[in-house]
Amino acid sequence: MSPSSNLMDLEELTWNAKQIQEDVLEEILTLNANTEYLHRFLKGSSDKELSKKNVPVVTYEDVKPYIERVANGEPSDVISGGPITKFLRSTGTSGGKQKIFPVNDKYTEKLGYVIALQSHALSKHFDSGGEQGKAMEFHCTKRPSESPSGLPITAVFSSFFMSDYFKNRPSKCSSQYTSPDQVILCPDYKQSMYCHFLCGLVQRDKVVSVGATFAFVLVRAIDFLKNYWKELCSNIRSGNVSEWITDLDCRTAVSNILGGANTILADLIEQECNNKSWEGIITRLWTKARYIECIITGQMSQYIPILDFYSNKLPLVSTTYGSSESTFGMNVDPLCKPQDVSYTFAPNISYFEFLPVDHEGDMASIVDLVDVKLGCYYEPVVTNYFGLHRYLIGDILQVTGFYNSTPQFRFVHRKNVVLSVRSETTTEEELLKASANATVVLESSNLMLVGFTCYADISTFPGHYVFYWELKAKGVNNVFEIDKNVMVKCCSALEESFGEVYKKNRSEDGAIGALEIRVVQQGTFDSLMEYFVSLGGSIAQYKTPLCINSSSEALAVLENKVLTRFYSERPPPLDS
Ligand code: AMP
């Protein structure tokens, strides 16, 4: 597989998915046949049929002892036929606990390849008309930690941006960024973010897209701008970078881009940022921006309204779907609405199987990538090059169509992330839908929801759902008054969105108490993120957990910041 790619690759890949998947499996089995892990099941054979019969479908707990042995210094071939040179740390905010996965540079190459394919699909829709525009993207990296054996442990995107693959990337392979690599590689998040803005503002006429890996990072970036625009303007006015930018590589690279003093630009930015409302701030500052690029599906969909607000509803392009275990695929229809996004699996990345959600313990119902059925729901099962065999990813996907002969999937929700007080099981998808409905009610009040999470409080009887909401005024001075009537209506809108079992429990049996919204201080969701990042995650990969049932520490972060509480006043009507 060459590190560069073009649209022909996409056609070839997606027409030949079946054969490519067969080849990938053969290659992986041949590579790993003599690892201690696989030898247990195949006795050195690399026969594909035998592997499907003998190799069990597993979760992290099953492979963790093998991974930990390699992390502790035993040879790679305990689990992987290829060399293990680093570990990827999953955020753990989606599945609960943090996990580490063994990989080598091949992982980075494959991720780069999918990003390049995505970038080509995008350029088809946003032809620059010959003029090379730039992407202002808020990427950052964090210094790796080390396994006991001295191998680096990083988050996926940190690993990607710190790799030789990224450093030597073919220029056509990925968009040109407004920020030099030194800004992305600066290990101090605040300095990196500040410099991203400085570079992006100075080159505002060239910016054709604004983005981050996940929507959350972009929303957080705009918040950062709210706090730092005056200082940024002053730097542009004087032509000098603030003293507190002490990372030398970063400082030098940014000073070069800043050039000399630019009073006209500073005035212009000041005028826009001084505006009472920050509605459309992205399009006002970067007038040539034509789309926003970030992952906006799943847990990130809660940020669609606020990004629409900041960007005057520029197209939101949700790019790739992946995890620390494997990259999965890309969105080949980048201009579709966020709620219609599907990801086309890239058949040359890993070997993909799919377990129907209604398998009822029958593992034989597992199917190959090309055999999934339209409209059906599955959990992906991954066999990768680095030692994971038939590994359950924990996401639920629905087949929405086919691109050539390759299936496309909608991300439905993370498995097992549900709220339940009694017999009801409220899924992540329902939580997101409920939040979208309540946001519509909130619209009438000039307030915006900037973050939410929830848990099932069963410490009292009857138990009830508690939502933590961080609110922001639409005006820039951020003075807001909370209207009790609106908040009570929001509580009702949330309840009305849940399923019939919830409603029955709530109204007929009184087995679920009134839903509660706890409004928290501004910045609370930043504190929550800092808490999770302090456990070893990375900001760039962080996803606000929709539900924090299992973390008493995370709950404590939120509880300390509660300003006020509202409850629904009556049970929701039953569905007719
Ligand atoms: P991590 O291992 O920390 O990178 O997290 C991977 C998980 O993030 C996936 O299993 C998904 O649950 C979620 N995720 C990644 N990409 C997307 C996407 N495009 N849409 C929705 N969820 C995603």
Boltz pocket constraint, residues with backbone or C-beta under 6 A from the ligand:
constraints:
  - pocket:
      binder: B
      contacts: [[A, 89], [A, 90], [A, 91], [A, 92], [A, 94], [A, 156], [A, 295], [A, 296], [A, 297], [A, 298], [A, 299], [A, 320], [A, 321], [A, 322], [A, 323], [A, 324], [A, 325], [A, 393], [A, 394], [A, 395], [A, 411], [A, 414], [A, 541]]
      max_distance: 6.0
